[in-house]
Amino acid sequence: MAERSTAAVDVADNGGDEPLTAQAEEATADGASESPAPEAKGSPDGEDNGSTGQRGDEPRGTEQPEEPARAEQSEEPAPVEQTESAAPDDGTAQAPKAGKKAKAADSAIASPELHSGHKLARRYRLEECITRLDGFSSWRAVDEKLRRAVGVHVLPADHPRARSVLAAARSAALLGDARFVMVLDAVEDNDLVYVVHEWLPDATELTALLAMGPLEPHEAYKLVDQLSQALAAAHREGLSHLKLTPGAVLRTSTGQYRIRGLAVNAALRGISVERPQRTDTEAIGALLYAALTQRWPYETNAYGLSGLPKGVGLLPPDQVRAGVHRGLSELAMRALVNDGATASRQEPPCTTPEELAKAVGEMPRIRPPEPTFATPPEYRRTTYQQGTYGRPAGPPNVGITHAVPIPPAPLESRAGKVLKWIVAALLITALGLGSWQIAEKLLERDDDPGSSTQTPPKENDEKPKAPAGPLAIKDADEFMLNGDGIKEQQVPNTVDGDPGTSWVTPEYHNYPNFGNLPERKQGSGIIVDLGSVQEVSGIDIDMYRAGHEIQVFAAGENASNPTSRSQFGKSLTPRQMVGANVKATFDEPTRTRYVLVHVSKLPLEFGNKYRGGITEIKILGR
């Protein structure tokens, strides 16, 4: 499987192409011009670049071919996106464009004709083309020398922006700040210029996090605190980002936020602004606004988020969504005041990342939520602790001043001593007789050859149950509601026991329910055949990435080759948004032969594109 990671440096996403306050005559960053967009051929990710800009009442989704054609396989070079009107809503409609006017020859430059398996410097093996746009391409690659995944941007040496890209990459590499995705190499080799950067397989894009809902206050506080401090440090060294979008922010498994594409993203697009600090500050404010409200702070939709209602202006976050932290809401408005917003109080606007970091530091610290634990059972003292030996304890004798009766003294008289000796003698006699009778019975039983000391097992005794483990899977099929498959040849990857292979859907545009296409919007998934009726007591499923909406069903015991949703009548799990791994154990096992893993929504990949899949399915039972 060509592994895709949310940590890929996707500098060429189609959503959010310009910074929020970039000023320019015309956009040249994304290859924009006055001419209409040509039809995309050989798009490296199988994406129909033209369809991403379709706007209208009817939802549009693009299902990609089974094996997307690479640009190098075509007789013509990969086309360059040239129409701004064909770009999807990116949330920057209220902001002027950035960069100086492009030369006519700039948009005609084609990306270098590379292919999977090509090696750069006999070291970096290209694996998967992430995007191809405006004369450059971005790849997931493998550093064969250090045996690790890396990302690579490649463009021709005669590209008008090749020199500025090299300079930006080398400057970013000198920063050496762990809060940024590191540039590892920047090389001009014959007719190519390429930039190598880190690849973070354990990181998640902020775009995917926001798709699951607003961030809780402590997480939003961490986001703005870490982003403002990181960019303040970069600006002190003369570096700016200018392309800070939700896709450029990653959250690692340790909870740290890292920024990718410092200086390089803007250089690849030719973005330049007069006030870079204000541009980056406003971008941080927009990200904080989105984190608090799950809305983009402009009237247009962008990055999978809905925009604000038209005609009402930029509302404070605490007026858009109930329960928003007041201090963070005001902080977002102070950062976004550069775009015409008004802070809810009299504090001055924050026009630089340094000022924003200082404002965050002056806020009362927001503590993380308290961990939730199950309520312990009510404490009950034992009868030994109560001192009553089984009798209920009475109320405490608080304030009692009368004398406590003294128990009678033990028998100390001569008659008492005689009585004790008599009782002791009787007990010894009884013990002796009892022991003699028991020994006699045992001797009689030993003399009987047919006797047995083993106790026959009782009928109601239950044998201990073996722990649940993976059941053998005979076959797997794609769940096809309309008889038309998506990637049927990849279905065996879900039950082959190899975490490196997956069943992966094509990219769908604009809507997570498979592009809202009539033949796809009811979802898809995998049907697992256990070969015979088994007792299913749990599931263990590895998803292609976090952010799917799935539900697991079981067919009836008498079902034979079920293909429709109605034939899977037993719901094993509720419909829910899940992470990269789904585990569940059922209180009561279900007898079935067929299990359906139904995927109803796909996670956001980048921009307005959705893609998902299933890596491995394990059905647990005894």
C-alpha positions as CSV (number, residue, x, y, z in Angstrom):
1,M,0.0,0.0,0.0
2,A,1.2,3.4,-0.8
3,E,0.9,4.8,2.7
4,R,-0.7,8.3,3.0
5,S,-0.1,10.3,6.1
6,T,-1.8,13.3,7.4
7,A,1.8,14.5,8.1
8,A,2.6,14.9,4.4
9,V,3.6,18.4,3.6
10,D,0.8,19.1,1.1
11,V,1.8,22.6,0.0
12,A,-0.5,22.4,-3.0
13,D,-3.9,21.9,-1.4
14,N,-6.7,23.3,-3.5
15,G,-8.5,24.8,-0.5
16,G,-7.3,28.0,1.1
17,D,-4.8,29.0,-1.6
18,E,-4.0,32.5,-0.3
19,P,-3.1,34.0,3.1
20,L,-5.8,36.0,4.8
21,T,-4.4,39.5,4.3
22,A,-2.0,39.1,1.4
23,Q,-2.0,42.1,-0.9
24,A,-1.3,41.8,-4.6
25,E,-2.5,42.8,-8.0
26,E,-3.2,39.2,-9.2
27,A,-2.7,35.7,-7.6
28,T,0.3,33.9,-9.0
29,A,0.9,31.5,-6.1
30,D,-1.4,28.8,-7.4
31,G,-0.9,29.3,-11.1
32,A,-3.9,31.6,-11.3
33,S,-4.5,33.6,-14.6
34,E,-7.4,35.1,-16.5
35,S,-7.7,32.1,-18.9
36,P,-10.2,29.3,-18.1
37,A,-8.9,26.1,-16.4
38,P,-7.9,23.3,-18.8
39,E,-9.2,19.8,-18.2
40,A,-6.8,18.0,-15.8
41,K,-5.0,15.0,-17.3
42,G,-2.9,12.5,-15.4
43,S,-3.5,14.1,-12.1
44,P,-1.1,12.2,-9.7
45,D,-3.6,11.5,-7.0
46,G,-6.3,10.6,-9.3
47,E,-8.1,13.9,-8.6
48,D,-10.1,15.8,-11.1
49,N,-8.8,19.3,-10.5
50,G,-11.6,20.8,-12.6
51,S,-14.3,19.3,-10.4
52,T,-13.0,20.8,-7.2
53,G,-14.1,24.2,-8.5
54,Q,-17.7,23.2,-9.5
55,R,-20.2,25.3,-7.6
56,G,-24.0,25.1,-7.7
57,D,-27.0,23.6,-6.0
58,E,-26.1,20.0,-6.9
59,P,-23.4,18.3,-4.9
60,R,-20.4,17.2,-6.9
61,G,-18.1,14.3,-6.1
62,T,-15.3,12.8,-8.2
63,E,-14.7,9.1,-8.1
64,Q,-11.2,8.4,-9.4
65,P,-10.2,5.6,-11.7
66,E,-8.8,2.4,-10.2
67,E,-5.2,3.1,-11.2
68,P,-4.8,6.9,-11.7
69,A,-2.6,7.8,-14.6
70,R,0.6,9.5,-13.8
71,A,1.7,12.6,-15.7
72,E,4.8,10.9,-17.0
73,Q,2.7,8.3,-18.7
74,S,1.0,10.9,-20.9
75,E,2.4,12.3,-24.1
76,E,1.6,15.8,-22.8
77,P,2.9,17.3,-19.5
78,A,0.6,17.5,-16.5
79,P,-1.6,20.6,-16.9
80,V,-1.3,23.5,-14.4
81,E,-4.3,24.9,-12.7
82,Q,-4.9,28.3,-14.2
83,T,-8.3,29.5,-13.1
84,E,-9.0,31.2,-9.8
85,S,-12.7,30.8,-10.4
86,A,-12.3,27.1,-10.6
87,A,-10.8,26.8,-7.2
88,P,-13.0,25.7,-4.3
89,D,-14.1,28.1,-1.6
90,D,-11.1,28.7,0.5
91,G,-12.2,31.2,3.1
92,T,-10.1,34.0,1.7
93,A,-12.7,35.7,-0.4
94,Q,-12.6,38.8,1.8
95,A,-8.9,39.1,1.6
96,P,-6.9,40.6,-1.4
97,K,-4.6,38.4,-3.3
98,A,-0.9,38.1,-2.8
99,G,2.2,38.2,-4.9
100,K,3.4,40.2,-7.9
101,K,2.0,39.8,-11.3
102,A,3.1,36.6,-12.9
103,K,4.9,36.3,-16.2
104,A,3.0,34.6,-19.0
105,A,5.6,31.9,-19.2
106,D,5.4,31.0,-15.5
107,S,2.0,29.3,-15.9
108,A,3.1,27.3,-18.8
109,I,5.9,25.4,-16.9
110,A,5.1,21.8,-16.5
111,S,6.1,19.7,-13.5
112,P,9.1,17.4,-14.0
113,E,8.1,14.1,-15.5
114,L,8.9,11.8,-12.6
115,H,7.4,8.5,-11.6
116,S,7.1,6.2,-8.6
117,G,10.5,4.4,-8.1
118,H,12.6,7.3,-9.5
119,K,15.6,8.1,-7.3
120,L,17.1,11.5,-6.5
121,A,20.8,11.6,-5.7
122,R,20.7,7.8,-5.7
123,R,19.2,8.1,-2.2
124,Y,15.6,9.4,-2.2
125,R,13.2,7.0,-3.9
126,L,9.9,8.6,-4.9
127,E,6.9,6.5,-3.7
128,E,3.7,8.5,-4.2
129,C,2.9,11.8,-5.8
130,I,0.9,13.9,-3.4
131,T,0.2,16.8,-5.8
132,R,1.4,18.3,-9.0
133,L,0.7,22.0,-9.6
134,D,2.2,25.1,-11.2
135,G,5.4,23.5,-12.4
136,F,6.3,21.7,-9.1
137,S,5.3,18.4,-7.5
138,S,5.2,17.0,-4.0
139,W,6.0,13.4,-3.2
140,R,6.1,10.9,-0.3
141,A,9.6,9.3,-0.6
142,V,11.9,6.9,1.2
143,D,15.5,7.9,2.3
144,E,17.2,4.6,1.5
145,K,20.3,5.6,3.3
146,L,18.6,6.2,6.6
147,R,15.6,4.0,5.9
148,R,13.0,6.5,6.8
149,A,10.0,8.2,5.1
150,V,10.5,11.8,3.9
151,G,8.6,14.3,1.8
152,V,10.1,15.9,-1.3
153,H,9.2,18.9,-3.4
154,V,10.6,18.8,-6.9
155,L,10.7,21.6,-9.6
156,P,12.7,22.3,-12.7
157,A,16.0,24.1,-12.2
158,D,14.8,26.7,-14.8
159,H,11.6,27.4,-12.9
160,P,11.2,31.2,-12.2
161,R,10.9,30.4,-8.5
162,A,13.6,27.7,-8.2
163,R,16.2,30.1,-6.7
164,S,13.7,31.6,-4.1
165,V,12.6,28.0,-3.1
166,L,16.2,27.0,-2.5
167,A,16.9,30.1,-0.5
168,A,13.7,29.7,1.6
169,A,14.4,26.0,2.3
170,R,18.0,26.7,3.4
171,S,16.9,29.5,5.6
172,A,14.2,27.4,7.2
173,A,16.7,24.5,7.8
174,L,19.0,26.9,9.7
175,L,16.2,27.8,12.1
176,G,16.5,24.4,13.8
177,D,13.3,24.8,15.8
178,A,11.5,21.6,16.7
179,R,8.1,23.3,16.5
180,F,8.4,23.3,12.7
181,V,8.6,20.4,10.3
182,M,12.3,20.3,9.6
183,V,13.9,20.8,6.2
184,L,16.5,18.0,5.8
185,D,18.0,18.9,2.4
186,A,17.8,21.4,-0.4
187,V,19.7,20.5,-3.6
188,E,20.1,21.6,-7.2
189,D,21.0,18.5,-9.2
190,N,21.4,19.0,-13.0
191,D,18.1,20.1,-14.3
192,L,16.1,19.6,-11.0
193,V,15.7,21.4,-7.7
194,Y,14.3,19.5,-4.8
195,V,13.6,20.1,-1.1
196,V,13.5,17.2,1.4
197,H,11.6,17.5,4.6
198,E,10.4,15.5,7.6
199,W,7.5,13.1,7.3
200,L,5.5,12.6,10.5
201,P,3.4,9.4,10.3
202,D,2.0,9.8,13.8
203,A,0.7,13.3,13.3
204,T,-2.8,14.5,12.5
205,E,-3.8,17.5,10.5
206,L,-5.7,20.3,12.3
207,T,-8.2,19.9,9.4
208,A,-9.0,16.4,10.5
209,L,-9.3,17.4,14.2
210,L,-11.8,20.2,13.3
211,A,-13.9,17.9,11.2
212,M,-14.6,16.0,14.4
213,G,-15.8,19.1,16.3
214,P,-14.6,22.2,18.1
215,L,-11.5,21.8,20.4
216,E,-12.1,21.9,24.1
217,P,-10.8,25.2,25.7
218,H,-7.5,23.8,27.0
219,E,-6.6,22.3,23.6
220,A,-7.5,25.6,21.8
221,Y,-5.3,27.4,24.4
222,K,-2.4,25.1,23.6
223,L,-2.9,25.6,19.9
224,V,-2.7,29.4,19.9
225,D,0.0,29.4,22.6
226,Q,2.3,27.1,20.6
227,L,1.6,28.6,17.2
228,S,2.2,32.2,18.3
229,Q,5.4,31.4,20.1
230,A,6.7,29.4,17.2
231,L,6.0,32.1,14.6
232,A,7.3,34.8,16.9
233,A,10.6,32.9,17.1
234,A,10.6,32.5,13.3
235,H,10.0,36.2,12.6
236,R,12.8,37.1,15.0
237,E,15.1,35.2,12.5
238,G,13.5,37.0,9.5
239,L,11.3,34.0,8.4
240,S,7.6,34.1,7.8
241,H,5.0,31.5,6.8
242,L,2.4,33.4,4.7
243,K,0.4,30.1,4.0
244,L,-0.7,29.1,7.5
245,T,-3.9,27.0,7.0
246,P,-5.4,24.1,9.0
247,G,-3.6,21.8,6.6
248,A,-0.3,23.3,7.6
249,V,-0.7,22.6,11.4
250,L,-0.1,19.0,12.7
251,R,-0.8,17.6,16.1
252,T,1.6,14.8,17.1
253,S,0.8,11.8,19.3
254,T,2.4,13.6,22.3
255,G,0.1,16.6,22.0
256,Q,2.6,19.0,20.4
257,Y,1.6,21.2,17.5
258,R,4.0,21.5,14.6
259,I,4.0,23.8,11.6
260,R,5.0,22.7,8.2
261,G,6.0,24.7,5.1
262,L,7.7,27.6,6.9
263,A,8.9,30.0,4.1
264,V,8.9,27.1,1.6
265,N,5.1,27.0,0.9
266,A,5.1,30.7,0.1
267,A,8.2,30.5,-2.0
268,L,6.7,27.6,-4.1
269,R,3.7,29.8,-4.9
270,G,5.6,33.1,-5.2
271,I,3.7,34.7,-2.3
272,S,5.0,38.0,-1.0
273,V,3.3,40.6,1.2
274,E,4.2,44.0,2.6
275,R,3.4,43.1,6.2
276,P,4.2,39.4,6.8
277,Q,3.8,39.6,10.6
278,R,0.2,40.8,10.3
279,T,-0.5,38.1,7.7
280,D,0.7,35.3,10.0
281,T,-1.0,36.8,13.1
282,E,-4.3,37.0,11.3
283,A,-3.9,33.4,10.1
284,I,-3.3,32.3,13.8
285,G,-6.5,34.2,14.7
286,A,-8.5,32.4,12.0
287,L,-7.2,29.0,13.2
288,L,-8.2,29.8,16.8
289,Y,-11.6,31.0,15.7
290,A,-12.2,27.8,13.8
291,A,-11.0,25.7,16.8
292,L,-13.5,27.4,19.1
293,T,-16.5,27.4,16.7
294,Q,-15.8,24.8,14.0
295,R,-16.7,27.6,11.6
296,W,-14.4,29.5,9.2
297,P,-14.4,33.3,10.1
298,Y,-15.5,34.4,6.7
299,E,-18.6,34.1,4.6
300,T,-17.2,31.4,2.3
301,N,-16.7,27.7,3.2
302,A,-13.1,26.4,3.4
303,Y,-11.2,23.4,4.7
304,G,-14.3,21.4,5.3
305,L,-15.8,24.1,7.6
306,S,-18.9,26.2,7.0
307,G,-18.4,30.0,6.7
308,L,-20.3,32.6,8.7
309,P,-23.8,33.8,7.6
310,K,-23.6,36.4,4.9
311,G,-24.2,40.0,5.7
312,V,-23.7,39.8,9.5
313,G,-20.0,40.5,9.6
314,L,-17.4,38.8,11.8
315,L,-19.2,37.8,14.9
316,P,-17.2,37.0,18.1
317,P,-16.8,33.2,18.7
318,D,-18.9,33.3,21.9
319,Q,-21.8,34.6,19.8
320,V,-21.5,31.9,17.2
321,R,-21.4,28.9,19.5
322,A,-22.6,28.6,23.1
323,G,-20.1,27.7,25.8
324,V,-17.0,29.2,24.1
325,H,-14.3,30.4,26.5
326,R,-14.6,34.2,26.9
327,G,-10.9,35.0,27.1
328,L,-10.1,32.9,24.0
329,S,-13.0,34.4,22.1
330,E,-11.6,37.9,22.7
331,L,-8.1,36.8,21.8
332,A,-9.3,35.5,18.4
333,M,-11.0,38.9,17.7
334,R,-7.8,40.8,18.7
335,A,-5.8,38.7,16.2
336,L,-8.5,39.1,13.5
337,V,-8.9,42.8,14.0
338,N,-6.5,43.2,11.0
339,D,-9.3,42.2,8.7
340,G,-11.9,44.7,9.9
341,A,-13.2,43.0,13.0
342,T,-13.7,44.8,16.3
343,A,-12.4,43.4,19.6
344,S,-15.2,42.9,22.1
345,R,-13.3,44.9,24.7
346,Q,-10.9,47.9,24.5
347,E,-7.7,45.9,24.3
348,P,-5.5,46.8,21.3
349,P,-5.3,44.5,18.4
350,C,-2.4,42.0,18.1
351,T,-0.6,42.7,14.8
352,T,2.5,40.5,15.3
353,P,3.0,36.9,16.6
354,E,5.1,38.4,19.4
355,E,2.2,40.6,20.6
356,L,-0.2,37.6,20.3
357,A,2.1,35.3,22.3
358,K,2.4,38.1,25.0
359,A,-1.4,38.4,25.1
360,V,-1.7,34.6,25.6
361,G,0.8,34.7,28.4
362,E,-1.2,37.4,30.2
363,M,-4.4,35.3,30.2
364,P,-5.2,33.2,33.2
365,R,-3.9,29.7,32.4
366,I,-6.6,27.3,31.3
367,R,-6.2,24.0,33.0
368,P,-6.8,20.7,31.3
369,P,-10.1,18.9,32.1
370,E,-10.1,16.7,35.1
371,P,-9.8,13.0,34.2
372,T,-13.1,11.1,34.6
373,F,-13.2,8.0,36.8
374,A,-16.0,5.6,37.6
375,T,-17.7,6.4,40.9
376,P,-16.4,3.9,43.5
377,P,-19.0,1.9,45.5
378,E,-20.1,3.2,48.8
379,Y,-17.7,2.2,51.6
380,R,-19.1,-0.3,54.1
381,R,-17.3,-1.4,57.2
382,T,-17.1,-5.1,57.9
383,T,-18.7,-6.6,61.0
384,Y,-15.3,-7.1,62.5
385,Q,-14.5,-3.4,62.1
386,Q,-17.9,-2.5,63.6
387,G,-17.1,-4.6,66.6
388,T,-20.6,-6.1,66.7
389,Y,-19.8,-9.6,65.2
390,G,-22.8,-9.5,62.9
391,R,-25.2,-7.4,65.0
392,P,-26.2,-4.0,63.6
393,A,-24.2,-1.2,65.1
394,G,-26.1,1.2,67.3
395,P,-25.7,5.0,67.3
396,P,-22.5,6.4,68.8
397,N,-22.7,7.3,72.5
398,V,-21.9,10.9,72.1
399,G,-22.3,13.0,75.2
400,I,-23.2,10.1,77.5
401,T,-22.0,10.8,81.0
402,H,-23.5,7.9,82.9
403,A,-21.4,4.9,84.0
404,V,-20.9,2.0,81.7
405,P,-22.0,-1.3,83.4
406,I,-19.1,-3.6,84.2
407,P,-19.5,-7.2,83.0
408,P,-19.5,-9.9,85.8
409,A,-16.2,-11.4,86.7
410,P,-15.4,-14.9,85.4
411,L,-16.0,-17.9,87.6
412,E,-13.3,-17.7,90.2
413,S,-14.9,-19.8,93.0
414,R,-14.2,-23.5,93.7
415,A,-17.5,-24.6,92.2
416,G,-16.6,-22.7,89.0
417,K,-13.3,-24.4,88.7
418,V,-14.8,-27.9,89.1
419,L,-17.4,-27.0,86.4
420,K,-14.7,-26.0,83.9
421,W,-12.8,-29.3,84.4
422,I,-16.0,-31.3,83.9
423,V,-16.8,-29.5,80.6
424,A,-13.2,-30.0,79.4
425,A,-13.3,-33.7,80.1
426,L,-16.6,-34.1,78.2
427,L,-15.2,-32.3,75.2
428,I,-12.1,-34.5,75.1
429,T,-14.2,-37.6,75.3
430,A,-16.5,-36.5,72.5
431,L,-13.5,-35.7,70.3
432,G,-12.0,-39.1,70.9
433,L,-15.2,-41.0,70.0
434,G,-15.6,-38.9,66.9
435,S,-12.1,-39.6,65.7
436,W,-12.5,-43.3,66.3
437,Q,-15.7,-43.5,64.3
438,I,-14.2,-41.5,61.4
439,A,-11.1,-43.8,61.2
440,E,-13.3,-46.9,61.2
441,K,-15.4,-45.5,58.3
442,L,-12.2,-44.8,56.3
443,L,-10.9,-48.3,56.9
444,E,-14.1,-49.9,55.7
445,R,-14.1,-47.8,52.5
446,D,-10.5,-48.8,51.8
447,D,-11.4,-52.5,52.1
448,D,-14.2,-52.1,49.4
449,P,-12.5,-52.5,46.0
450,G,-15.4,-50.9,44.1
451,S,-15.4,-47.7,46.2
452,S,-14.1,-44.5,44.7
453,T,-13.2,-41.3,46.5
454,Q,-13.8,-39.1,43.4
455,T,-16.9,-37.0,43.5
456,P,-18.9,-37.2,40.2
457,P,-19.2,-33.9,38.5
458,K,-22.5,-32.0,38.8
459,E,-24.6,-31.4,35.8
460,N,-24.7,-27.7,36.4
461,D,-21.0,-27.2,36.6
462,E,-19.7,-25.0,33.7
463,K,-16.4,-25.4,32.1
464,P,-14.2,-22.3,32.1
465,K,-14.5,-20.3,28.9
466,A,-11.4,-19.8,26.8
467,P,-10.4,-16.2,26.1
468,A,-11.6,-14.6,22.9
469,G,-9.2,-14.6,20.0
470,P,-9.3,-13.8,16.2
471,L,-11.5,-16.2,14.3
472,A,-10.5,-17.6,10.9
473,I,-11.8,-15.6,8.0
474,K,-12.6,-17.5,4.8
475,D,-13.3,-14.6,2.5
476,A,-14.1,-10.9,2.2
477,D,-16.2,-8.9,-0.3
478,E,-16.8,-5.2,-0.9
479,F,-20.2,-4.0,0.3
480,M,-21.8,-2.7,-3.0
481,L,-25.3,-1.1,-2.6
482,N,-25.8,-0.7,-6.3
483,G,-23.8,-3.6,-7.6
484,D,-20.9,-1.3,-8.6
485,G,-17.6,-1.7,-6.7
486,I,-15.0,0.9,-5.7
487,K,-11.7,-1.0,-5.3
488,E,-12.7,-4.7,-5.3
489,Q,-9.2,-5.9,-6.2
490,Q,-8.0,-4.4,-2.8
491,V,-10.5,-6.1,-0.6
492,P,-8.2,-9.1,0.3
493,N,-5.8,-6.5,1.8
494,T,-8.2,-6.1,4.7
495,V,-7.9,-9.7,5.9
496,D,-4.3,-10.7,4.9
497,G,-2.8,-9.9,8.3
498,D,-0.4,-7.4,6.7
499,P,-0.7,-3.8,8.3
500,G,1.1,-2.4,5.3
501,T,-1.8,-3.1,2.8
502,S,-5.2,-1.6,2.8
503,W,-8.5,-1.2,0.9
504,V,-8.5,2.5,0.0
505,T,-11.3,4.5,-1.6
506,P,-10.7,7.1,-4.3
507,E,-10.8,10.8,-3.5
508,Y,-14.3,12.4,-3.2
509,H,-14.8,16.1,-3.3
510,N,-16.8,18.5,-1.1
511,Y,-18.8,15.9,0.9
512,P,-17.6,13.2,3.3
513,N,-20.4,10.8,2.4
514,F,-18.6,9.6,-0.7
515,G,-19.0,13.0,-2.5
516,N,-22.8,12.8,-2.0
517,L,-23.0,10.9,-5.3
518,P,-26.4,9.2,-5.8
519,E,-24.7,5.8,-6.2
520,R,-22.3,6.3,-3.4
521,K,-23.8,8.5,-0.7
522,Q,-25.2,5.4,1.3
523,G,-21.6,4.4,1.9
524,S,-19.6,1.3,1.3
525,G,-17.5,-1.2,3.4
526,I,-16.3,-4.8,3.7
527,I,-18.4,-8.0,4.3
528,V,-16.4,-10.7,6.1
529,D,-17.2,-14.4,5.7
530,L,-16.2,-16.6,8.6
531,G,-16.9,-19.8,6.6
532,S,-19.5,-21.1,9.1
533,V,-21.7,-19.8,11.9
534,Q,-19.5,-18.7,14.8
535,E,-20.0,-17.0,18.2
536,V,-18.7,-13.4,17.6
537,S,-17.7,-11.7,20.9
538,G,-15.7,-8.7,19.7
539,I,-14.0,-6.8,16.8
540,D,-10.5,-5.3,16.3
541,I,-10.3,-3.1,13.2
542,D,-7.4,-0.9,11.9
543,M,-8.7,2.0,9.8
544,Y,-6.7,3.7,7.0
545,R,-6.7,6.9,9.1
546,A,-8.7,8.5,11.9
547,G,-12.0,10.2,11.2
548,H,-14.3,7.6,9.6
549,E,-17.9,7.2,10.6
550,I,-18.6,3.4,10.8
551,Q,-21.1,0.9,12.1
552,V,-20.6,-2.9,12.4
553,F,-23.5,-5.3,11.7
554,A,-24.0,-9.1,11.8
555,A,-26.3,-11.2,9.5
556,G,-28.7,-13.8,10.8
557,E,-27.6,-17.4,11.4
558,N,-29.5,-18.6,8.4
559,A,-28.2,-15.8,6.0
560,S,-26.6,-17.0,2.8
561,N,-24.4,-14.6,0.8
562,P,-26.0,-11.4,2.1
563,T,-25.4,-8.3,-0.1
564,S,-28.1,-5.7,1.0
565,R,-28.1,-3.7,4.2
566,S,-31.5,-5.2,5.3
567,Q,-29.9,-8.7,5.5
568,F,-27.7,-7.5,8.3
569,G,-30.3,-7.1,11.0
570,K,-28.0,-7.2,14.1
571,S,-26.2,-4.0,15.1
572,L,-23.0,-4.9,16.9
573,T,-21.7,-1.3,17.4
574,P,-23.5,2.1,17.2
575,R,-22.7,4.5,14.3
576,Q,-19.9,6.6,15.5
577,M,-16.8,8.6,14.5
578,V,-13.7,6.5,15.2
579,G,-10.0,6.8,15.4
580,A,-7.3,4.8,13.6
581,N,-8.2,1.7,15.6
582,V,-11.6,0.3,16.6
583,K,-11.9,-2.3,19.4
584,A,-15.1,-3.5,21.0
585,T,-16.1,-6.5,23.2
586,F,-19.7,-7.6,23.4
587,D,-21.4,-8.7,26.6
588,E,-23.3,-11.4,24.8
589,P,-21.7,-13.2,21.8
590,T,-23.6,-13.1,18.5
591,R,-24.0,-16.2,16.4
592,T,-23.3,-15.3,12.8
593,R,-21.3,-16.2,9.7
594,Y,-21.2,-12.8,8.0
595,V,-20.0,-9.5,9.6
596,L,-20.4,-6.1,7.8
597,V,-18.1,-3.1,8.5
598,H,-20.2,-0.3,7.0
599,V,-18.4,3.0,6.3
600,S,-20.8,5.9,5.9
601,K,-18.4,8.9,6.0
602,L,-14.8,9.4,5.0
603,P,-12.2,11.5,6.8
604,L,-10.9,14.8,5.3
605,E,-7.6,14.4,3.5
606,F,-6.9,18.0,2.6
607,G,-8.7,21.0,1.1
608,N,-12.2,19.7,0.3
609,K,-11.1,16.2,-0.6
610,Y,-12.1,13.1,1.4
611,R,-10.5,9.6,1.2
612,G,-10.6,6.7,3.6
613,G,-10.3,2.9,3.8
614,I,-9.7,-0.1,6.0
615,T,-6.3,-1.7,6.7
616,E,-7.1,-4.9,8.7
617,I,-10.2,-6.6,10.1
618,K,-10.2,-9.1,13.0
619,I,-13.3,-10.8,14.3
620,L,-13.0,-12.1,17.8
621,G,-14.7,-15.1,19.3
622,R,-14.1,-18.4,21.1
